[in-house]
Each structure stands twice: as structure tokens, then as C-alpha cells.
């Protein structure tokens, strides 16, 4: 009997000694975690210390000491922080100071700026690096690397100065060298580049371990651009022209139009070519040609950022909804009023037949790309076309699901995939021990309805907790600017 009593004492002592102690930590208890690697896992305890996830285990008692926080996660869901992989700080410079708060308030903890004057966008990258707990992680490309005539040349309000005009191969190489020294994270190739300029950019980028994203130059077909070193494509831009049965004829015509249009404004020339070829290319889409092109994209790991938010915006029109209109209150007053008036004007006009066909093509192609094992990242192109920063990312997730991806696959596109793209998968993108604590706590399950990513209870950025009250304060701050 005495031995039995001693046995129970030892068991009790062992059980007590199993209770870990964490100092100055945050414990989210009884939470359901969701990420692209592990899927959904119930009844988890997640311990955050400093700026990292230090422990994940099945829910059990833990001791918290010092300045610690306990969060009851019962009925809630924890996902990695979200990325918007296509944004522009420089498109509306007056909006840029509000964008950090807008992103964080919507659970967007990382962004990829895909084009703007290097001095302007580098300022936001430096600010984010200096204060990582109060700003989204910022990756920048610097200016669009364009040929001549360049598109975003400042000639109209809708084409601000986002690009540089590169007149030859030497100027392209020199610009890449310059941007690399400044400290860009990737390069953005654009539509007016010659094949020789594009190949030179891709070659030197590879030497410097810089990704090349962009639009397929109008002087090239998709397979040639991918083979030359295009790591990712924005908006599926010009993909339709390479998947038509007469793609070679279309390419020859484009080269002729580019040569003849050297004295036109870049934006006008590009629009003329799109108008001349897009509809025909979609109508002559060839399944066998498409299959061949997508196979090359998959083999070369030329990832896609469809930006359905903007590319189908003329037909989907989220800006016509009351909740979207309400988001304009968080923009600087003059911009918010301009957006409200502009959105109402657009809503009065029915979408054109060409727009409807293009939107339908975009949605089908996203599904085809996904089925062909071409990786996808979630991005929006905000703040163009009334796309409220932060909010628009959640719309993008909804549209990707609508196009045929599963909610978990879409979460991967907005969390793990951008981390892999930037070779950061050992730091962010998963709810996993050792990862940086960029996380979003949701009140409902996003795997049941992807729109539940909008039901945010808390956000963690670099380990700092923004609870619901803190997030509401960010919105109040924005509405009073």
C-alpha cells in the first residue's frame, strides 16, 4: 500500500514538472490552426515569445509569468499573416502614408510593391524595416523597367511616373546594376522591352539572385519570356496572345506595330495593340497551344499573380457595394471623395462585351493554370481602380476561390507561396515553431467560407499583438486623417 502511495506521488510530480513556464509571452489556448502545410489542427496551444512562435502543442496547462498575455482561442482560427503580392505605394502618393495601417488592420502583414520611383518606394521599405512591429513587411521592385516608348511616363493621371525608359541593352544593364546597389528585392520587366533588353535583364538578375516579374513584353511570346528567365507574371498579362491558334501571326503583327509606333505615347501604343489583338486571341484560344504554354510555365516555375480584383473589376465591381464604399472613409478625405464619385460614375455604365469576355477568360485561365500545377500568389494591384488597400486582398481570395481553387489553396497563395518566392519559407508563411509571429486570429473558419478571412479578431505583426480594440483604433485614426 505504501509503495502504491509513493507511485501516485511520483506520477503527480511528473505531471506537474511537465507544465512548462513561459516568461513575457502570449499564449493562445485551445485554438484551431490552419496553414498550407498542416491543414487544420484543432485544440492547439500556441506560445509566442518576443517575435517568434516558440511552442505549438495540444492544449494543456502552461504557466505564464512576467508581462504575459493569455488568449482564449476557443471557437477561433489562427492563420499565417497574409500577403498582398502586387501593390503600388507610388500610384497615388498621397495615399501611401495611410497604407501601412490599412494593411495591418486587414491582416496583411507583408506586401510586394511591383513598381514605382525608387526613391519613393525605398522610403517605405526602409520605414517598415526600421519598425517591423508596426508596419507590414515591404518588398520592392523599384521602377518598371520598360522599353521605348515607356508606358507609365506621367503623361496622364492614370499613368503616373512608375517606369524608366530604357533605350538599349546597355541602359537596361546599367539600370539593373543601379537598382541592385540601392537594394531592391526583385525586378519588374514591362511591355515595351525588346527581346534583347529582356534577356539581358533576366541574365544579370539571375547573377544577382533577383527575381524578375512583370508583363510579357509585347515583342515576345510567353514561352520565350519564360525560357529567358521570367520568374513570375502579373495579371496573366499578354498570356492570351500566346495561347491562340494564330499566336505566331499575332506576334509578327505586334512587332510591326511596335516598330511603327515608336513616336506614339507608350500608353496609347500599348492600348492600341491590346485592342487590336486581345479579343481575337481569346476567340481563337487553342487548347493544345494552351496546354503547351502552361506546361512550360510549370516546368520553369514561372509563377502567376492573376490580380483578379482589378482584372475582372469592370465586371465584378466590388466598389459598387455598400461595404466597399464605406471603406473610402478610411482614405484621406480628398481621395475618398474622388473614389466615391468615380465608383458611382462607373456603376452607371454597363460593362462592355469585350470586358465580359476578358473576365471570363481570366477566370477560366486561373483554373487552367492551377490544374497545370503553375503556382499562384495572391495580389491585387491596389490602390488602382478603387481597390482599398487591405480590403482588396480579401476580395482577391474570394475571387480565386470562385475561379476554382480551394480555400486552403488560396490561403497558400496568400501566405506560404510568397514566402517561398522570396526564399523566406523558413521564417514566415506557416503556423509553426520557430517562425516569426506574423499571424491573424479569425472568428470563423476560412476553409468553410473564404470570406471569413475578413472576420478578424486580432493580428500579430513580428510578435506584437493588435487586438480588436487596437485594430479599431487604427480604423478610427484613418477615418480622422
C-alpha positions as CSV (number, residue, x, y, z in Angstrom):
1,X,0.0,0.0,0.0
2,X,2.9,2.3,0.9
3,X,4.5,1.6,-2.5
4,X,1.3,2.3,-4.3
5,X,1.0,5.7,-2.5
6,X,4.6,6.5,-3.4
7,X,3.8,5.6,-7.1
8,X,0.9,8.2,-7.2
9,X,3.1,10.8,-5.7
10,X,5.7,10.2,-8.4
11,X,3.1,10.4,-11.1
12,X,1.7,13.7,-9.7
13,X,5.2,15.1,-9.5
14,X,5.9,14.1,-13.1
15,X,2.7,15.7,-14.3
16,X,3.5,19.0,-12.6
17,X,7.0,19.0,-13.9
18,X,5.5,18.7,-17.5
19,X,3.9,22.1,-17.1
20,X,6.1,24.5,-19.0
21,X,6.7,28.1,-17.8
22,X,7.0,30.9,-20.3
23,X,8.0,34.4,-19.3
24,X,6.8,37.6,-21.1
25,X,4.9,35.5,-23.6
26,X,1.5,35.3,-25.3
27,X,-0.4,32.0,-25.1
28,X,-3.3,31.4,-27.5
29,X,-5.0,28.4,-25.9
30,X,-7.4,25.9,-27.4
31,X,-7.1,27.4,-30.9
32,X,-7.6,25.8,-34.3
33,X,-4.6,26.4,-36.5
34,X,-4.7,26.4,-40.3
35,X,-1.8,26.6,-42.8
36,X,-0.9,25.2,-46.2
37,X,1.4,22.5,-44.8
38,X,-0.5,21.1,-41.9
39,X,-4.1,22.0,-42.9
40,X,-6.5,22.3,-40.0
41,X,-5.4,21.3,-36.5
42,X,-7.8,21.6,-33.5
43,X,-7.1,22.1,-29.8
44,X,-3.7,23.7,-30.1
45,X,-1.8,25.9,-27.7
46,X,0.4,28.5,-29.5
47,X,3.1,30.3,-27.4
48,X,4.6,33.5,-28.8
49,X,7.7,34.9,-27.1
50,X,9.5,38.0,-28.4
51,X,8.7,37.9,-32.1
52,X,8.6,34.1,-32.7
53,X,6.4,31.1,-32.2
54,X,8.3,29.1,-29.6
55,X,5.9,26.3,-28.9
56,X,2.8,24.7,-30.5
57,X,1.3,21.7,-28.7
58,X,-2.0,20.1,-28.0
59,X,-3.8,22.2,-25.5
60,X,-2.6,21.8,-21.9
61,X,-1.9,23.9,-18.9
62,X,1.1,26.3,-19.2
63,X,2.5,28.7,-16.7
64,X,2.8,32.3,-17.8
65,X,5.0,34.7,-15.8
66,X,6.1,38.3,-16.1
67,X,4.3,40.5,-18.6
68,X,2.4,37.7,-20.3
69,X,-1.0,37.6,-22.1
70,X,-3.4,34.7,-22.2
71,X,-5.9,34.5,-25.1
72,X,-8.8,32.0,-25.1
73,X,-8.9,30.7,-28.7
74,X,-12.0,28.5,-28.2
75,X,-14.0,28.6,-31.4
76,X,-11.4,30.7,-33.3
77,X,-8.9,30.1,-36.0
78,X,-5.2,31.1,-36.4
79,X,-3.7,31.5,-39.9
80,X,-0.4,33.0,-41.0
81,X,-0.2,36.7,-41.8
82,X,-1.4,37.5,-45.3
83,X,0.5,38.9,-48.2
84,X,-0.7,41.3,-50.9
85,X,1.8,40.3,-53.6
86,X,1.0,43.2,-56.0
87,X,0.7,46.7,-54.7
88,X,1.9,50.2,-55.6
89,X,2.8,52.8,-53.0
90,X,3.7,55.3,-55.7
91,X,0.5,55.1,-57.8
92,X,-1.3,57.6,-55.5
93,X,1.5,59.2,-53.5
94,X,-1.0,61.0,-51.2
95,X,-2.5,57.6,-50.1
96,X,0.9,55.9,-49.3
97,X,1.1,57.2,-45.7
98,X,-2.2,55.5,-44.9
99,X,-1.4,52.2,-46.5
100,X,0.6,50.6,-43.6
101,X,-2.3,51.0,-41.2
102,X,-4.8,49.8,-43.8
103,X,-2.8,46.7,-44.5
104,X,-2.3,45.8,-40.8
105,X,-5.9,46.5,-39.9
106,X,-6.9,43.9,-42.6
107,X,-4.4,41.3,-41.5
108,X,-2.0,41.9,-44.4
109,X,1.4,41.6,-42.8
110,X,3.6,41.6,-45.9
111,X,3.4,43.3,-49.3
112,X,5.3,43.2,-52.6
113,X,5.5,46.6,-54.3
114,X,5.7,46.0,-58.1
115,X,6.6,49.3,-59.5
116,X,7.3,52.9,-58.5
117,X,10.0,55.6,-58.4
118,X,12.9,54.0,-56.4
119,X,13.4,57.0,-54.0
120,X,9.7,56.9,-53.1
121,X,9.2,53.2,-52.6
122,X,12.5,52.7,-50.9
123,X,11.4,55.2,-48.3
124,X,8.5,52.9,-47.3
125,X,10.7,49.8,-47.3
126,X,13.2,51.5,-45.0
127,X,10.4,52.7,-42.7
128,X,9.0,49.1,-42.5
129,X,12.4,47.6,-41.8
130,X,13.1,50.1,-39.0
131,X,9.7,49.4,-37.3
132,X,8.7,45.8,-38.1
133,X,6.2,45.6,-35.3
134,X,4.1,48.4,-36.7
135,X,4.3,48.0,-40.4
136,X,3.9,45.3,-43.0
137,X,7.0,43.7,-44.4
138,X,7.8,45.5,-47.7
139,X,9.5,44.0,-50.7
140,X,10.2,46.4,-53.6
141,X,11.0,46.2,-57.3
142,X,11.7,49.8,-57.9
143,X,10.6,51.3,-61.2
144,X,9.1,49.4,-64.1
145,X,11.9,48.5,-66.5
146,X,10.3,49.5,-69.8
147,X,11.5,50.0,-73.3
148,X,10.7,52.9,-75.6
149,X,8.2,54.5,-75.7
150,X,7.6,53.6,-72.0
151,X,4.0,53.3,-70.7
152,X,3.9,54.8,-67.2
153,X,5.6,58.1,-68.2
154,X,3.4,60.6,-66.3
155,X,1.5,61.7,-69.4
156,X,-1.9,61.2,-67.7
157,X,-3.1,60.8,-64.1
158,X,-3.8,57.2,-64.8
159,X,-0.2,56.7,-66.0
160,X,1.9,58.3,-63.3
161,X,5.7,58.1,-63.5
162,X,6.2,54.5,-62.4
163,X,8.6,53.4,-65.1
164,X,12.0,54.2,-66.6
165,X,12.5,54.3,-70.4
166,X,15.4,52.1,-71.4
167,X,16.6,52.8,-74.9
168,X,19.0,50.0,-75.5
169,X,20.6,46.9,-73.9
170,X,23.3,48.9,-72.2
171,X,20.9,51.2,-70.4
172,X,18.9,48.2,-69.2
173,X,22.0,46.6,-67.7
174,X,23.1,49.8,-66.1
175,X,19.7,50.3,-64.5
176,X,19.7,46.8,-63.0
177,X,23.2,47.5,-61.6
178,X,21.9,50.7,-60.1
179,X,18.8,49.2,-58.5
180,X,20.7,46.3,-57.1
181,X,23.1,48.7,-55.3
182,X,20.1,50.6,-53.9
183,X,18.7,47.3,-52.5
184,X,15.6,46.2,-54.5
185,X,14.2,42.7,-53.7
186,X,13.1,41.9,-57.3
187,X,12.9,43.5,-60.7
188,X,9.8,44.3,-62.8
189,X,10.1,43.9,-66.6
190,X,7.5,45.7,-68.7
191,X,5.8,45.5,-72.0
192,X,7.8,47.8,-74.3
193,X,11.1,46.0,-73.7
194,X,12.8,44.4,-76.7
195,X,13.7,40.7,-76.5
196,X,17.4,41.6,-76.3
197,X,16.7,44.0,-73.4
198,X,14.5,41.5,-71.6
199,X,17.1,38.7,-71.9
200,X,19.9,41.0,-70.6
201,X,17.8,42.0,-67.6
202,X,16.9,38.3,-66.8
203,X,20.6,37.3,-67.2
204,X,22.0,39.9,-64.8
205,X,19.1,39.3,-62.4
206,X,20.0,35.7,-62.1
207,X,23.6,36.5,-61.4
208,X,22.5,38.8,-58.6
209,X,19.8,36.4,-57.3
210,X,17.0,38.8,-58.0
211,X,13.6,37.5,-59.2
212,X,12.2,39.0,-62.4
213,X,8.5,39.6,-62.5
214,X,6.4,41.5,-65.0
215,X,4.3,41.6,-68.1
216,X,5.4,39.6,-71.0
217,X,6.9,42.1,-73.5
218,X,4.7,42.7,-76.5
219,X,7.7,41.9,-78.6
220,X,7.8,38.3,-77.2
221,X,5.7,35.2,-76.7
222,X,5.2,33.7,-73.3
223,X,7.3,30.6,-73.8
224,X,10.3,32.7,-75.0
225,X,9.9,35.1,-72.0
226,X,9.6,32.2,-69.5
227,X,12.6,30.3,-71.0
228,X,14.6,33.6,-70.9
229,X,14.1,33.8,-67.1
230,X,10.7,35.4,-66.2
231,X,10.1,34.1,-62.7
232,X,6.6,35.4,-62.4
233,X,3.8,37.1,-64.4
234,X,1.5,39.8,-63.3
235,X,-2.2,39.9,-64.3
236,X,-1.6,37.0,-66.8
237,X,-0.6,39.9,-69.0
238,X,-0.4,39.0,-72.7
239,X,-0.8,35.3,-72.0
240,X,-3.9,35.2,-74.2
241,X,-1.8,36.3,-77.2
242,X,0.4,33.3,-76.9
243,X,-2.3,30.7,-76.5
244,X,-4.2,31.5,-79.7
245,X,-4.1,29.2,-82.7
246,X,-2.5,32.0,-84.7
247,X,-0.1,33.2,-82.0
248,X,2.9,33.4,-84.4
249,X,0.9,35.7,-86.7
250,X,-0.2,37.9,-83.8
251,X,3.4,38.2,-82.7
252,X,4.6,39.2,-86.1
253,X,1.9,41.9,-86.3
254,X,2.8,43.2,-82.8
255,X,6.4,43.6,-83.8
256,X,5.3,45.6,-86.8
257,X,3.0,47.8,-84.7
258,X,5.8,48.4,-82.1
259,X,8.2,49.4,-84.8
260,X,5.7,51.8,-86.5
261,X,4.6,53.3,-83.1
262,X,7.9,54.4,-81.7
263,X,6.8,58.1,-81.8
264,X,3.5,57.5,-80.0
265,X,2.9,57.7,-76.3
266,X,3.7,54.3,-74.7
267,X,0.4,54.0,-73.0
268,X,-1.5,54.8,-76.2
269,X,0.6,52.3,-78.2
270,X,0.1,49.6,-75.7
271,X,-3.7,50.1,-75.6
272,X,-3.9,50.1,-79.4
273,X,-2.1,46.7,-79.5
274,X,-4.3,45.2,-76.8
275,X,-7.4,46.5,-78.5
276,X,-6.3,45.0,-81.9
277,X,-5.3,41.6,-80.6
278,X,-6.9,40.6,-77.3
279,X,-10.4,39.8,-78.5
280,X,-9.1,37.8,-81.5
281,X,-6.7,35.9,-79.3
282,X,-9.4,34.9,-76.8
283,X,-11.8,33.9,-79.6
284,X,-9.0,31.8,-81.2
285,X,-7.8,30.2,-77.9
286,X,-6.4,26.8,-78.8
287,X,-6.5,24.0,-76.1
288,X,-3.4,22.3,-77.4
289,X,-1.4,25.5,-77.7
290,X,-2.5,26.5,-74.2
291,X,-1.5,23.1,-72.8
292,X,2.0,23.5,-74.3
293,X,2.4,27.0,-72.9
294,X,1.2,26.1,-69.4
295,X,3.5,23.1,-69.3
296,X,6.4,25.4,-69.9
297,X,5.3,27.8,-67.2
298,X,5.0,24.9,-64.8
299,X,8.4,23.5,-65.8
300,X,10.2,26.8,-65.5
301,X,8.3,27.8,-62.3
302,X,7.1,31.0,-63.8
303,X,4.5,31.8,-61.1
304,X,1.3,33.8,-61.7
305,X,-0.2,36.7,-59.8
306,X,-3.6,37.0,-61.5
307,X,-4.9,40.1,-59.7
308,X,-8.5,39.2,-60.4
309,X,-9.6,42.1,-58.2
310,X,-8.5,44.6,-60.9
311,X,-8.6,42.4,-64.0
312,X,-12.3,41.4,-63.5
313,X,-13.1,44.6,-61.6
314,X,-15.0,46.2,-64.6
315,X,-17.5,43.2,-64.5
316,X,-17.3,42.1,-60.8
317,X,-17.4,45.7,-59.5
318,X,-16.9,45.3,-55.8
319,X,-16.6,49.1,-55.4
320,X,-20.4,49.3,-56.0
321,X,-21.1,47.5,-52.7
322,X,-22.0,49.5,-49.6
323,X,-19.3,47.9,-47.5
324,X,-16.7,48.8,-50.2
325,X,-18.0,52.4,-50.4
326,X,-17.8,52.5,-46.6
327,X,-14.0,51.7,-46.8
328,X,-13.4,55.0,-48.6
329,X,-13.9,56.7,-45.3
330,X,-10.5,55.4,-44.2
331,X,-8.8,57.2,-47.1
332,X,-7.6,60.8,-46.9
333,X,-10.7,63.0,-47.5
334,X,-9.9,64.2,-51.0
335,X,-9.0,60.7,-52.2
336,X,-12.0,59.1,-50.5
337,X,-14.4,61.6,-52.1
338,X,-12.8,61.2,-55.5
339,X,-13.1,57.4,-55.3
340,X,-16.7,57.6,-54.2
341,X,-17.6,59.8,-57.1
342,X,-15.6,57.8,-59.6
343,X,-17.0,54.5,-58.5
344,X,-20.6,55.7,-58.7
345,X,-19.9,57.0,-62.2
346,X,-18.5,53.6,-63.3
347,X,-21.5,51.8,-61.9
348,X,-23.8,53.8,-64.2
349,X,-22.1,52.2,-67.2
350,X,-22.7,48.6,-68.2
351,X,-19.5,46.5,-68.8
352,X,-18.6,46.1,-72.5
353,X,-18.9,42.8,-74.3
354,X,-15.1,42.7,-74.6
355,X,-14.7,43.2,-70.8
356,X,-17.1,40.4,-70.1
357,X,-15.2,38.1,-72.4
358,X,-11.9,39.0,-70.9
359,X,-13.1,38.5,-67.4
360,X,-14.5,35.1,-68.3
361,X,-11.2,34.2,-69.9
362,X,-9.3,35.3,-66.8
363,X,-11.3,33.2,-64.5
364,X,-11.0,30.1,-66.7
365,X,-7.3,30.6,-67.2
366,X,-6.7,30.8,-63.4
367,X,-8.3,27.4,-63.1
368,X,-6.3,26.0,-66.0
369,X,-3.0,27.3,-64.6
370,X,-3.8,25.8,-61.2
371,X,-4.7,22.5,-62.8
372,X,-1.4,22.6,-64.7
373,X,0.5,22.9,-61.4
374,X,1.6,26.5,-62.1
375,X,1.9,28.2,-58.6
376,X,-0.2,31.3,-57.9
377,X,0.3,34.2,-55.5
378,X,-2.5,36.5,-54.3
379,X,-2.1,40.1,-55.3
380,X,-4.5,43.0,-56.1
381,X,-2.8,46.0,-57.8
382,X,-4.2,48.3,-55.1
383,X,-4.7,51.2,-55.0
384,X,-5.6,51.3,-58.7
385,X,-9.3,51.2,-59.7
386,X,-10.8,51.9,-56.3
387,X,-9.0,49.0,-54.6
388,X,-8.8,49.9,-51.0
389,X,-5.5,48.6,-49.6
390,X,-6.0,45.6,-47.3
391,X,-9.7,45.1,-48.0
392,X,-9.0,44.3,-51.7
393,X,-6.8,41.3,-50.7
394,X,-9.7,39.6,-49.1
395,X,-11.7,40.2,-52.3
396,X,-8.9,38.6,-54.3
397,X,-9.1,35.5,-52.1
398,X,-12.8,35.2,-52.7
399,X,-12.3,35.6,-56.5
400,X,-9.6,32.9,-56.6
401,X,-11.9,30.5,-54.8
402,X,-14.7,31.5,-57.2
403,X,-12.3,30.7,-60.1
404,X,-11.9,27.2,-58.9
405,X,-9.2,27.0,-56.2
406,X,-10.0,25.5,-52.8
407,X,-9.9,27.8,-49.7
408,X,-6.8,26.1,-48.4
409,X,-5.0,26.5,-51.8
410,X,-6.0,30.2,-51.8
411,X,-4.6,30.6,-48.3
412,X,-1.4,29.1,-49.5
413,X,-1.3,31.7,-52.4
414,X,-1.6,34.5,-49.8
415,X,0.8,33.1,-47.2
416,X,3.3,30.3,-47.9
417,X,3.8,30.9,-51.7
418,X,5.1,34.5,-51.4
419,X,7.4,33.3,-48.6
420,X,8.8,30.6,-50.9
421,X,9.1,33.1,-53.8
422,X,11.4,35.3,-51.6
423,X,13.1,32.2,-50.1
424,X,11.7,33.0,-46.7
425,X,9.7,29.8,-46.1
426,X,11.9,29.1,-43.0
427,X,10.7,32.4,-41.4
428,X,7.1,33.1,-42.3
429,X,4.1,31.6,-44.1
430,X,3.2,28.8,-41.6
431,X,1.9,28.4,-38.1
432,X,5.0,26.6,-37.0
433,X,7.5,26.6,-34.2
434,X,10.5,28.8,-35.0
435,X,8.5,31.0,-37.4
436,X,8.2,34.8,-37.0
437,X,4.9,35.6,-35.3
438,X,3.0,37.2,-38.2
439,X,-0.4,35.8,-37.6
440,X,-4.1,36.5,-38.0
441,X,-6.7,35.3,-35.5
442,X,-10.1,34.8,-37.1
443,X,-13.6,34.4,-35.5
444,X,-14.8,31.9,-38.2
445,X,-13.3,29.1,-40.3
446,X,-11.9,30.3,-43.7
447,X,-11.9,26.8,-45.0
448,X,-15.7,26.8,-44.8
449,X,-16.1,30.2,-46.4
450,X,-13.0,32.2,-47.6
451,X,-14.8,35.4,-46.8
452,X,-14.3,34.5,-43.1
453,X,-10.7,35.9,-43.5
454,X,-12.4,39.3,-43.0
455,X,-13.7,38.3,-39.6
456,X,-10.5,39.4,-37.8
457,X,-10.2,39.3,-34.0
458,X,-6.5,40.0,-33.7
459,X,-3.4,40.5,-35.7
460,X,0.2,39.7,-34.7
461,X,3.0,41.5,-36.5
462,X,6.5,40.5,-35.6
463,X,5.1,39.2,-32.3
464,X,3.2,42.4,-31.4
465,X,-0.4,41.8,-30.6
466,X,-3.1,44.1,-32.2
467,X,-6.3,43.0,-30.5
468,X,-9.7,44.0,-31.8
469,X,-9.6,47.3,-29.8
470,X,-6.2,48.1,-31.3
471,X,-7.4,47.4,-34.8
472,X,-10.5,49.6,-34.3
473,X,-8.2,52.4,-33.1
474,X,-6.3,52.1,-36.4
475,X,-9.5,52.5,-38.3
476,X,-10.5,55.4,-36.2
477,X,-7.1,57.0,-36.8
478,X,-7.6,56.6,-40.5
479,X,-11.1,58.0,-40.6
480,X,-10.0,61.1,-38.8
481,X,-7.0,61.9,-41.0
